[in-house]
Amino acid sequence: MSKEFLKIATDEINDEIAQIQNIVNSSPTHVELCKNASQIQKSTHKIKGLAPMMGKEELGSLSALLDSIFKKISNTSITDEIFDSLVTAVGEMKNSMTHSDYNLDEIKQKISQISTAIS
């Protein structure tokens, strides 16, 4: 990958994570988050495709799990525990963009369990 592509991709992913963070921050309850699930899902979908192309496979994998969850909850409700886990996942995504060796295994496992539970 060219340096230019990596810079553009990094900026785009950081922008998408910031958009998700803004939505999460403006959604103080799980009910509000569910109302905004489709907007978040658009960002997770974009990150899911772009992150692996720039060598961020773990971020792409976490984004794919989140993408699946936000598709499922766009017309339903979630518990406070799921809400808290989703908020944590957004922070972990952001951390993975600033630390090249950031481990997402724990949050991916938690999100995967949530995805399975709400199927």
Secondary structure, DSSP 8 states (H G I E B T S, - for coil): --HHHHHHHHHHHHHHHHHHHHHHHT--SHHHHHHTHHHHHHHHHHHHHHHHHTT-HHHHHHHHHHHHHHHHHTTS---HHHHHHHHHHHHHHHHHHH-TT---HHHHHHHHHHHHHT-
